[in-house]
Structure formats: C-alpha cells, structure tokens
Amino acid sequence: MAKSMASDARKKDTREKIELGGLIVKAGLRYEKRALLLGMLIDASQRIKGNEGEKSRLIAIGAEAFGDDGE
C-alpha cells in the first residue's frame, strides 16, 4: 500500500512538473536560459507578495493567454 501511495505521489509530481514546463513553452520562453527563467520567476514572486494589484494584472494577462483552453 505504501509503495502504491509513493508511486501515485511521484506520478502526480511528474505531471505537475510537465504542466509547469508547458507554461514556459506557452509563454514563448522555451529557448531562454534556465538562469533567466528562474530569475524572472523569482522577481515576479517578490513583486506579487503583498501587491494584489500586480497579482491581478498578471492573472489577467495569463487568463487572456489561456483563452478557452486553460484555467
């Protein structure tokens, strides 16, 4: 039973990572350096902390990019 739960957790983790990688592709950043991508994400994370206006702005941009095919 424990092996099955661990396997399910690994599968869920793998799927989540694949989906997150898909976001990088969808954003048109597939060929950028990993350091740049990480820097952008860290910067955005810092900018949205406690800034609901910035968070809402970025959510709107993302929602528009998803259109009808996403969340």
C-alpha positions as CSV (number, residue, x, y, z in Angstrom):
1,M,0.0,0.0,0.0
2,A,2.8,2.4,0.9
3,K,4.5,1.7,-2.4
4,S,1.3,2.5,-4.3
5,M,0.9,5.8,-2.5
6,A,4.5,6.7,-3.1
7,S,4.1,5.8,-6.8
8,D,0.9,7.9,-7.0
9,A,2.7,10.8,-5.4
10,R,5.6,10.6,-7.9
11,K,3.2,10.4,-10.8
12,K,1.3,13.5,-9.5
13,D,4.6,15.4,-9.0
14,T,5.8,14.4,-12.5
15,R,2.6,15.5,-14.1
16,E,2.7,18.8,-12.3
17,K,6.3,19.5,-13.5
18,I,5.4,18.7,-17.1
19,E,2.4,21.1,-16.9
20,L,4.6,23.8,-15.4
21,G,7.1,23.2,-18.3
22,G,4.3,23.6,-20.7
23,L,3.7,27.1,-19.3
24,I,7.2,28.1,-20.2
25,V,6.6,26.9,-23.8
26,K,3.2,28.6,-24.0
27,A,4.9,31.9,-22.8
28,G,7.3,31.6,-25.7
29,L,10.3,31.1,-23.5
30,R,11.3,27.6,-24.5
31,Y,14.8,28.6,-25.7
32,E,15.7,31.0,-23.0
33,K,18.5,30.2,-20.5
34,R,17.3,28.5,-17.3
35,A,19.0,31.2,-15.2
36,L,16.9,33.8,-16.9
37,L,13.7,31.9,-16.4
38,L,14.5,31.3,-12.7
39,G,15.4,35.0,-12.3
40,M,12.2,36.1,-13.9
41,L,10.1,33.8,-11.7
42,I,11.9,34.9,-8.5
43,D,11.5,38.6,-9.5
44,A,7.8,38.0,-10.2
45,S,7.3,36.2,-6.9
46,Q,8.8,39.1,-5.0
47,R,6.8,41.6,-6.9
48,I,3.4,40.0,-6.2
49,K,4.0,39.5,-2.4
50,G,1.6,41.9,-0.8
51,N,0.7,43.5,-4.1
52,E,-2.8,42.5,-5.0
53,G,-2.9,44.9,-7.9
54,E,0.2,43.4,-9.6
55,K,-1.1,39.9,-8.9
56,S,-4.4,40.7,-10.5
57,R,-2.7,42.3,-13.5
58,L,-0.6,39.2,-14.1
59,I,-3.6,36.9,-13.6
60,A,-5.5,38.9,-16.3
61,I,-2.6,38.5,-18.7
62,G,-2.3,34.8,-18.1
63,A,-6.1,34.2,-18.4
64,E,-6.1,36.0,-21.7
65,A,-3.2,33.9,-23.0
66,F,-5.1,30.7,-22.0
67,G,-8.2,31.8,-23.7
68,D,-10.6,28.9,-23.6
69,D,-8.0,26.2,-23.2
70,G,-6.9,26.7,-19.7
71,E,-7.7,27.7,-16.1
